[in-house]
Every structure is written in C-alpha cells, then in structure tokens.
C-alpha cells in the first residue's frame, strides 16, 4: 500500500457543464455528478481512487454554483469549506491558481495534484503508484509533472505532449506541448512514438505554481493572491466575487505549460510520467461506449444497452440508454440513443462529439428548461 504524503492535496476541478453528455448532463446535474459508469458519480469515483493517498480533509474541489449543493451532498465527509464555488467561469488556470494561492499560505510544503472530476481509470492501483511518484518528483524542486497517456489511435480531440530525454522507466523531460492537431499531424504523432496524450492531470508544489502564475499570468496572479489573503475572513466572499471575474479566462495549458515548455526541455523543469493505467476522459457518448464495452458492460454482442430489458437482431456498435423502457435494436449500426424524461438524443457514434451543439442551439432559443 502506497503511504500517504501529509503534504499532498488533491484538487478536483468540477466546474464543467458536460454539454456533450446532453440530455443526461444538465446545468444543475452535470456530467461529473452523474452515475455514468457504475453506482457512484464520476466525482465520487475520483475521490475514492485518491483516498488511499490523502485524507479527506486534504481534498479541495473547485466547482460552480449550479452543482455546488449536489457535490456537497455526494462528498458528505469532505469539509464543506473546501468545496469552492466559482462566482464566474474562468477556465482551469484561475481555478487551479486559486487553489495554489490558498494552499501555499496554509502549508509551505504543499504539493497539489490537479485532477478533472470526470475521468475513468481502469487500473487504480497503478494509478496511485504513478501519482505517488509524481508527488515525490513535484516535491523535489520547482518541478511540474504531467501524466501522459500513450496514444492508441491518431486522436484529434486531445492535446499532445512531445517527450524528450528519457530519465527513467516511464519518466521523460517534456520537449513541448501541442494543442489538438489536425488528422495529418495526429497520424504523424502516432507514428513518431514519442508523443503522449495530455491527460489533464498535473502535479506541482503550491509555491511552484504560484510563482509560475506570477511569471506567465502576471495580471491574474495578484487577484488570486488577494482572494487567498481574504480566505477565512468575513470579506472572503465579496472579495472573491469582485476579483475572480477580472481573472483571465484561460486554460492552465495555454497560460503556464506552453510558455514554460518554450524555455527548452533542459530549462523548463517539465516532466512527463507515462500513465499506463487505463485512462479514459469520457469526453463523449462514444468514449463512454468504448469504455463500457472494454469492461464487458454490453447488452448483447458489441452493443451497450442500459434498459429495463432488450432485444437485439442484426444490430452492432450501438449505445442505448433508456433505463425505464424495453429496448429493441433491429438492423441498426453505430447509433447512440439517450432518453430522459423530457428529451431524446439520436445520433451516431461518429457524430457524438457534436452533441454540445444541441445545447448551444437550446441556449440560443432560450429553451433553458432543457439545459
């Protein structure tokens, strides 16, 4: 069993809206609080797999007002004051930067792990081993550690990490970060053999990230530090609401990691740990289909069907969610059907990435009851 590091603080980012999982994912019941993959919600699973590495009072969650109460209820043992609700959506850089500013004041030796709330991990034991190695490396200096996933296909929906010098088993210097490529470049990355998917999981000491924010996001960093200085006082909420909206709306990848990697692999203190633990970001209905099919959660053949009962005839590669109905799939291939009480989604696995456009349309038409 991996021992707990008393200075390790998992910070779970749970502010997304999960629009590609419409119609199940809604503003007040977003993807991260849904039971998409088992009996627990995605955020409950995320906390559960990290608990062997840190006590519950070391966890922090950054979320939004829409699902704050739901998350507080699902994570009943976590100190409620450490579930922080953003007054405005400002992407991952201000969110994790605020956590770093808060924790640097609480514990000068704090090491932060940034974990999205809605990823699936198959091999949790190996996941914890890799995280423990990353915590040790992050604590050893001004180091930033990213978990990289070996690509199994030329994926255009992920950012990539180009690995440089190999330093040990599964440990590399980072040469550069690359945002989502076109198909040709994704093919080239897969063939090259030294590119990894950016998992969105990063580790660094709180002081390292505070300093990096000061260097690379110099206008936003003072706002975050002023908010952190008000923590625990009667002024906190008003200061938070006033200053947080002034922060730049930018991801941590663009704000810190890409400019840091431009310093060169031997000067950036960026490291990539290979994440061989069955990672899936569950970014669409198709990703959920692939994940559940790999786990043997299939209705029949190569279909995944969640229903009261089902019948399948000459049908394959389908995902159907209709938990209160009997489902018959006859002569269809690669379709996605998701039913809720007030909406039905019908698409194909190929086009499931476009489901977020439905939510955009509903917002434009002011059909807020469906969002």
Buried (B, 14 or more C-beta within 10 A) or exposed (E): EEEBBEBBBBBBBBBBBBBBBBBBBBBEBBBBBBEBBEEBBBBBBBBEBBBBBBEBEBBBBBBBEBBBEBBBEBBEEBEEEBBBBBBBBBBBBBBBBBBBBBBBBEBEBBBBBBBBBBBBBEBBEBBBBBBBBBBBBBBEEBBBBBBBBBBEEBBBEBBBBBBBEEEEEBBBBBBBBBEEBEEEBBBEBBEEEEBBBBBBBBBBBBBBBBBBBBEBBEEBBBBBBBBBBBBEEEEBEEBBEBBBBEBBEBBBBBBBBBBBBEEEBEEBBBBBBBBBBBBBBBBBBBBBBBBBBEBEBBBBBBBBBBBEEBBBEEBEBBBBBBEEEEBBBEEBBBBBBBBBEEBEBEBBBEBBBEBBEBBEEBEEEEEEEBB
